[in-house]
Amino acid sequence: MIEIQDKDSGSKAKFDLEQGGRLVLLELDKKTIIGDVPNIPYEESYAGAWLFPWSNRVLDGEFMHLGEKWSLPINEFENRNAHHGLIHNTKFEIEAHSNTSVTLFYSYGGNTPGFPWPFSVRVKCELAGNTFTVNFEAKNTGSNPFPCNVGWHPYFLSKNLAKSQLHLHSDRHFKSSDRGHVNGWKTPGPTTINFDEQPWDDAFSLSKPSLRFVTPEYSIELSQDCNNPHFLQIYTPPKTNAVAIEPTTGIANSLNSGEGINLLAPGELFDITWSVALRDK
């Protein structure tokens, strides 16, 4: 476990190198914003995980690329999906570390069945006052292009989720099937999500890459900066005051649908920045 702090603002962040370098805890102004989900192990929650080379699910673990079918290992057995990419359970190395920032690194050699294309991932996280910033950079280190998207899986904690709201700019609302895949959408998407309503496991395309999450104890702005489409997955685990608000560049089963997929050429970088900033309520 490694930690960074901004002592002047009372902000800190903790990361687990053994679990994909994930963000375990984020406190801004001494308020807990992001953390683990009570009573749900990380192997099921993916709390704080970086998701690459795909986010969300791949139906039956199968996809087509350059006219060939590829079969990924299934790790969501009940619904028979390949889930959340290849780096969430790997060991990251520390490349640089200061009081307020850390850079984590992982190199993948192409040894997983169904994904033989090597890549590297560099994640730089920084605290500046009451703002937490992540720069995620993936590089194709092989000699062939491969399809990918990227996501982040933070759980935002609230003392009373039923009295919390999410404000966003959405142009499509994707509905999920029983196996967690998109089975249609409606337009326009919502501008406000209330968490006193039904459980959520839905995706949205965003017309503006920032949103506001307001709880009884804090308000934050979550933003995403990249040259790719902007999507969001919302998931509320049962009987908790936590919600996964997941910024991504693709939706469930995008390796097959192509929705949000990027073809990363040899030597090319996939660069994205996320920020979480504490705001006045």
C-alpha positions in Angstrom: 0.0 0.0 0.0 1.2 3.5 -0.8 -0.1 6.9 0.2 0.0 10.5 -1.0 -1.1 13.5 1.0 -1.7 17.2 0.7 -1.4 18.1 4.4 -2.5 21.7 4.0 -5.9 20.7 2.7 -6.3 17.5 4.7 -6.5 15.4 1.5 -5.0 12.0 0.9 -5.1 9.0 -1.4 -4.1 5.3 -0.9 -3.3 2.7 -3.6 -2.8 -1.0 -3.5 0.1 -2.1 -5.8 -0.8 -5.8 -5.5 -4.3 -5.2 -6.8 -3.7 -3.4 -10.1 -2.5 -0.2 -8.4 -6.1 0.6 -7.6 -7.3 3.6 -5.6 -8.3 2.2 -2.2 -9.2 5.5 -0.5 -9.7 9.2 -1.4 -10.2 11.8 1.2 -10.7 15.5 0.3 -10.8 18.1 3.0 -10.8 15.1 5.5 -14.1 13.9 3.9 -14.1 10.3 2.6 -15.1 10.5 -1.1 -14.0 7.2 -2.6 -13.4 3.9 -0.9 -14.1 0.1 -0.7 -17.7 -1.2 -0.6 -18.6 -2.6 2.8 -19.0 -6.4 2.9 -18.1 -6.8 -0.8 -14.6 -8.2 -1.6 -12.5 -6.4 -4.2 -12.6 -9.5 -6.4 -16.3 -8.8 -6.8 -16.5 -5.0 -6.5 -13.4 -3.9 -8.5 -13.5 -0.9 -6.2 -11.1 1.8 -7.5 -9.7 -0.3 -10.3 -8.2 0.9 -13.6 -9.8 -0.9 -16.5 -7.9 -1.8 -19.6 -7.8 -2.9 -22.4 -11.5 -3.0 -22.0 -14.0 -1.8 -19.4 -17.2 -3.6 -18.5 -18.1 -6.9 -20.0 -17.3 -9.0 -23.2 -20.2 -11.4 -24.0 -19.0 -15.0 -23.7 -15.4 -13.6 -23.7 -15.4 -13.6 -27.5 -14.7 -10.9 -30.0 -13.6 -10.5 -33.6 -10.4 -8.6 -34.6 -8.9 -8.5 -38.1 -11.2 -11.3 -39.3 -10.2 -13.7 -36.5 -12.2 -14.8 -33.4 -10.5 -14.4 -30.0 -11.6 -16.0 -26.8 -10.8 -14.4 -23.4 -10.8 -16.1 -20.0 -14.2 -15.9 -18.3 -14.1 -14.2 -14.9 -17.8 -13.4 -14.3 -19.0 -17.0 -14.2 -22.7 -16.5 -13.5 -23.2 -14.4 -16.6 -20.4 -15.9 -18.6 -18.5 -12.7 -19.3 -14.9 -11.5 -19.6 -15.0 -8.6 -17.1 -13.1 -5.4 -16.7 -9.9 -6.0 -18.6 -6.5 -7.5 -17.7 -4.8 -5.2 -15.2 -7.2 -5.0 -12.2 -5.4 -8.0 -10.4 -1.8 -7.4 -11.5 1.1 -6.0 -9.6 2.1 -2.4 -10.4 5.5 -0.9 -9.7 6.3 2.6 -8.3 8.0 4.7 -11.0 8.0 8.0 -9.1 6.7 9.1 -5.7 6.5 12.4 -3.8 4.4 13.7 -0.9 1.5 14.7 -3.2 1.9 12.5 -6.3 2.8 8.9 -7.4 3.4 7.3 -10.8 2.6 3.6 -11.1 3.7 1.4 -14.0 2.7 -2.0 -15.4 4.0 -3.9 -18.4 1.9 -6.6 -20.1 3.6 -9.2 -22.3 0.7 -10.5 -24.2 0.5 -13.8 -22.4 -3.3 -14.0 -21.7 -5.3 -16.3 -24.0 -7.4 -14.2 -26.4 -5.3 -11.1 -26.0 -1.7 -11.6 -27.4 -0.9 -7.9 -27.9 1.6 -6.4 -25.4 1.1 -3.0 -23.9 2.3 -0.9 -21.0 0.3 1.2 -18.6 1.4 4.3 -16.7 -0.9 5.9 -14.1 0.1 9.3 -12.5 -2.0 10.4 -9.6 -1.7 13.8 -7.9 -3.3 15.8 -5.1 -3.5 19.6 -5.3 -5.6 21.1 -2.5 -9.0 19.5 -2.7 -8.5 18.1 -6.3 -7.4 14.6 -7.2 -6.1 14.1 -10.7 -5.3 10.9 -12.6 -3.5 10.7 -15.9 -3.8 7.2 -17.4 -1.5 6.4 -20.3 -1.5 3.1 -22.2 1.0 2.3 -25.0 1.0 -0.5 -27.6 4.4 -2.0 -27.2 3.9 -4.7 -29.8 4.0 -4.9 -33.5 0.3 -5.2 -34.3 -2.8 -3.0 -33.6 -5.4 -4.0 -31.0 -8.9 -2.8 -30.0 -9.3 -1.2 -26.6 -11.1 1.2 -24.4 -10.4 2.4 -20.9 -12.3 3.0 -17.7 -12.1 3.7 -14.0 -14.2 2.0 -11.3 -14.4 4.2 -8.2 -17.1 3.8 -5.6 -18.3 7.1 -4.2 -19.5 6.8 -0.5 -22.4 8.7 1.0 -23.8 8.6 4.5 -27.3 8.6 2.8 -27.3 7.6 -0.8 -31.1 7.9 -1.0 -30.7 11.7 -0.5 -27.8 12.0 -3.0 -28.1 13.1 -6.7 -26.0 12.9 -9.8 -26.3 15.7 -12.3 -25.0 15.0 -15.8 -25.3 15.9 -19.5 -26.4 12.7 -21.3 -27.6 12.2 -24.9 -28.2 8.5 -24.7 -29.3 6.2 -21.8 -28.3 2.5 -22.4 -30.3 -0.2 -20.7 -28.6 -3.4 -19.5 -29.7 -7.0 -20.1 -29.8 -9.7 -17.4 -26.2 -10.6 -18.4 -25.0 -7.0 -18.1 -24.9 -6.1 -21.8 -26.5 -3.2 -23.7 -29.9 -4.2 -25.2 -31.0 -0.8 -26.4 -31.1 2.8 -25.5 -33.4 5.8 -25.4 -32.8 9.5 -26.1 -32.2 11.9 -24.6 -30.6 10.7 -21.4 -31.4 12.0 -18.0 -30.0 15.2 -16.5 -30.5 14.1 -12.9 -30.3 10.7 -11.3 -31.9 10.1 -7.9 -30.7 7.2 -5.8 -33.9 6.8 -3.9 -35.3 5.2 -7.0 -34.6 1.7 -8.6 -31.2 0.0 -8.4 -28.9 1.2 -11.2 -26.7 -0.7 -13.6 -27.0 1.5 -16.6 -24.7 3.3 -19.1 -24.9 6.8 -20.6 -23.1 8.6 -23.4 -22.2 12.1 -22.3 -22.5 15.3 -24.3 -20.3 17.1 -21.7 -17.5 15.2 -20.1 -18.1 16.4 -16.5 -20.8 15.7 -13.9 -21.7 16.7 -10.3 -22.4 14.2 -7.5 -24.1 15.8 -4.5 -24.5 14.1 -1.2 -25.7 15.3 2.2 -22.0 15.8 3.3 -20.2 16.9 0.2 -20.4 17.8 -3.5 -17.8 16.8 -6.1 -17.2 17.4 -9.8 -15.9 14.4 -11.8 -14.5 15.2 -15.2 -12.9 13.2 -18.1 -10.5 14.7 -20.6 -9.6 12.7 -23.8 -10.0 12.7 -27.5 -12.4 9.7 -27.4 -16.1 9.5 -26.8 -17.3 10.0 -23.2 -19.4 7.3 -21.5 -20.5 6.6 -17.9 -21.5 3.5 -16.1 -23.6 3.7 -12.9 -24.0 0.8 -10.6 -25.5 0.6 -7.1 -24.6 -2.5 -5.1 -27.5 -3.7 -2.9 -27.9 -2.5 0.7 -25.0 -0.1 0.7 -24.6 3.7 0.7 -22.1 3.4 -2.2 -22.4 4.0 -5.9 -20.0 3.2 -8.7 -19.7 6.2 -11.0 -17.4 4.9 -13.7 -16.1 7.2 -16.4 -15.2 5.1 -19.5 -14.6 5.5 -23.2 -16.8 2.5 -24.2 -19.8 0.5 -23.1 -20.5 -3.1 -22.2 -19.5 -5.5 -25.0 -17.9 -2.7 -27.0 -15.3 -5.1 -28.3 -18.1 -6.6 -30.4 -20.4 -3.6 -30.9 -17.6 -1.2 -31.7 -19.2 1.5 -29.5 -16.3 3.5 -28.1 -13.6 1.2 -29.3 -10.2 2.6 -30.3 -7.7 0.7 -32.5 -4.3 1.3 -30.9 -1.5 1.2 -33.5 2.0 -0.1 -32.6 3.8 2.5 -30.5 0.7 4.6 -30.1 -0.4 6.1 -26.8 -4.0 6.1 -25.4 -4.0 9.1 -23.0 -6.9 10.1 -20.7 -7.2 12.4 -17.6 -9.8 12.1 -14.8 -10.2 14.6 -12.0 -12.3 14.6 -8.8 -12.7 18.1 -7.3 -14.5 19.1 -4.1 -17.1 21.8 -4.8 -19.3 24.1 -2.8 -22.8 22.5 -2.3 
